[in-house]
Amino acid sequence: MLRRRQIAASPLRGASETWTVVTQLVADTIATSSALARDEAEAAMQAAASAGRMLIAGGHLDRHPLTLIAGAAHCEITTTYGKPALTHEENLNPIPGAAKAENFTIYLPSPPPLQAVISEVVADHHNLSDAAPPAELSRSASAGALIDTDALRKVVTRR
């Protein structure tokens, strides 16, 4: 299930502090997995920190989400700015679905002014990507087909 989290940025928090909150959210989520370590998520977010702060400071994360995919967890993380940031109620609980994750990918948006920076950052860490995140699979698609359409067609058409 696609989830969304919105983190309050300026004027409530500066770019560095906002990135720290995003990092904690991602690390808390990965820590729910028995196969992954919190340190792995923290290392990936640390590798992306300079680019992440630029994305936040430039206001890019309000329009282009950072996406975390870990097992069944599929979450878009954005930021909010200005007056809405002062009144926004954040949900900083771990994102459900990562408990059985065996790997994870953090998809960083790559808006035109930062494409080269983002490409360089993701090249240095295997859990980071600047590709478009895959579309979320529906429960039936991810679990396999529940109905054999070929068998059904044969019964209906008697062929």
Secondary structure as UniProt FT lines:
FT   STRAND          2..8
FT   TURN            10..12
FT   HELIX           15..30
FT   TURN            31..32
FT   HELIX           38..47
FT   HELIX           49..57
FT   TURN            58..59
FT   HELIX           60..62
FT   STRAND          66..70
FT   TURN            71..72
FT   STRAND          73..80
FT   HELIX           83..87
FT   TURN            96..97
FT   TURN            99..100
FT   STRAND          104..107
FT   HELIX           112..114
FT   HELIX           115..123
FT   TURN            126..127
FT   STRAND          128..129
FT   HELIX           139..143
FT   HELIX           149..157
//
